[in-house]
């Protein structure tokens, strides 16, 4: 069966390197904004509209006293060789206070985070969940570990989504929330 491009639908194609050149140009444009800096760490996919929308995950560092870090979903449009940032949405908000979330995105997922993920995902049915980035952690009862993952329901013709996956091995909990 051929893949069809549906205008307006997101074509998920997660990449943590070798992404389209437009991503680097958009990152340069993002970093011209005053008050925050951005570092793209994952390309998520594109959407055909008037031009092409691209979606990426980036680490956002706010220029505040505590230098708060967040993980953000950035969508930008390319039309007639012009790049326009259309939205910046927080996916994970960091606060380096007791009980707060420590944002530390990396595409090299730490071994302890994968062990916790594998413990919690064991026996989970209904979707294939493939982490591609570690986003951060939060000390609560145990440790909440935040991952970005491709999630695809195990049903015919299901579409892959990009999701925020939260795992806590001590409490044996798993939460999946769509990003894109």
C-alpha positions in Angstrom: 0.0 0.0 0.0 1.3 3.5 -0.9 1.6 6.3 1.6 -0.7 9.1 0.7 0.0 12.7 1.5 -3.1 14.3 2.9 -3.0 18.1 2.7 -3.1 19.5 6.3 -2.2 16.2 8.0 1.2 15.9 9.8 3.7 13.5 8.2 5.6 12.3 11.2 9.3 11.6 10.4 11.2 11.9 13.7 14.9 12.6 13.3 17.5 13.6 15.8 20.1 14.4 13.2 20.2 14.9 9.4 17.0 16.9 9.4 15.9 19.3 6.6 18.1 22.4 6.2 15.1 24.6 6.9 15.3 23.5 10.6 18.7 25.2 11.0 17.5 28.4 9.4 14.5 28.4 11.7 16.7 27.9 14.7 18.8 30.9 13.7 15.6 33.0 13.4 14.4 31.8 16.8 17.7 32.8 18.4 17.2 36.4 17.2 14.4 36.8 19.7 15.3 38.7 22.9 14.6 37.0 26.2 15.2 33.4 25.3 17.6 31.1 23.4 16.7 27.9 21.6 18.5 24.7 20.8 16.6 22.2 18.5 17.2 18.6 19.4 14.5 16.8 17.3 12.7 17.2 14.0 9.2 15.8 14.2 7.7 16.1 10.7 6.0 18.4 8.2 2.5 19.4 7.2 1.6 20.6 3.6 -0.5 23.8 3.9 0.2 27.1 2.1 3.8 26.3 2.0 5.1 23.7 4.4 4.8 23.7 8.2 7.7 22.0 10.1 7.6 20.9 13.7 10.6 20.5 16.0 11.3 20.1 19.7 13.7 22.5 21.2 15.2 23.4 24.6 14.2 27.0 25.5 16.3 28.8 28.0 14.7 32.0 29.3 16.9 34.9 30.2 15.8 35.1 33.8 17.7 35.2 37.0 17.4 31.4 37.4 17.7 30.7 33.7 14.6 28.5 33.6 14.7 25.8 30.9 11.7 24.4 29.1 11.0 21.9 26.3 9.0 23.6 23.5 7.2 22.5 20.3 8.1 25.0 17.6 6.1 25.1 14.4 7.4 27.2 11.5 6.2 27.8 8.0 8.2 28.0 4.8 6.6 29.7 1.9 8.3 31.3 -1.1 11.7 30.9 0.7 10.5 32.8 3.8 10.5 31.3 7.2 7.9 32.4 9.7 7.7 31.0 13.3 4.0 30.3 13.7 3.9 28.9 17.3 6.0 28.1 20.3 4.2 25.9 22.8 5.6 24.5 26.1 5.7 20.8 26.3 7.6 20.6 29.6 8.2 23.5 32.0 11.2 23.4 34.2 11.6 24.7 37.7 14.8 24.0 39.6 13.1 24.1 43.0 12.4 21.1 45.3 9.8 19.0 43.6 10.2 20.9 40.4 11.0 19.5 37.0 14.6 19.6 35.9 14.7 20.0 32.1 17.8 18.4 30.5 16.9 17.2 27.0 19.2 14.8 25.2 18.7 12.3 22.4 21.1 9.9 24.2 18.6 8.5 26.7 20.2 7.8 30.1 20.4 4.1 31.0 18.4 4.5 34.2 15.6 6.3 32.3 15.4 3.4 29.8 15.4 0.9 32.7 12.5 2.7 34.3 10.7 2.9 30.9 11.1 -0.8 30.2 9.9 -1.8 33.7 6.8 0.3 33.4 6.0 -0.5 29.7 6.3 -4.2 30.3 2.8 -5.7 29.7 1.5 -2.5 28.1 -0.6 -3.3 25.1 -2.4 -1.2 22.5 0.5 0.9 21.1 4.1 0.6 20.1 6.0 3.2 22.1 9.5 4.2 20.9 11.4 6.8 23.0 13.7 9.1 21.0 14.7 11.7 23.6 15.0 12.2 27.3 13.5 15.5 28.4 14.1 15.7 32.2 13.0 14.4 35.6 11.2 15.3 38.8 11.7 13.9 42.3 8.4 13.0 43.8 7.4 9.6 45.3 10.1 8.0 43.2 11.3 9.8 40.1 9.1 10.9 37.2 11.1 10.6 34.0 9.9 12.5 30.9 10.6 11.1 27.5 9.6 12.1 23.9 8.4 9.1 22.0 6.8 7.9 18.8 3.5 6.2 19.7 1.6 4.1 17.1 -1.6 2.2 18.0 -1.4 -1.4 17.0 -4.5 -1.2 14.7 -4.6 -1.3 10.9 -3.8 2.1 9.2 -3.0 3.8 12.5 -1.0 7.0 12.4 2.1 7.6 14.4 1.9 10.4 17.0 4.7 12.2 18.9 4.0 12.1 22.6 5.3 13.1 26.0 5.7 9.9 28.0 6.0 10.1 31.8 7.2 7.0 33.7 7.7 6.4 37.4 9.1 3.0 38.2 8.6 3.2 41.9 4.8 3.9 41.5 4.7 1.7 38.3 2.9 4.5 36.4 2.9 5.5 32.7 1.2 8.6 31.2 1.1 9.4 27.5 0.1 12.8 26.3 0.1 13.8 22.6 2.5 16.5 21.4 1.8 16.3 17.7 
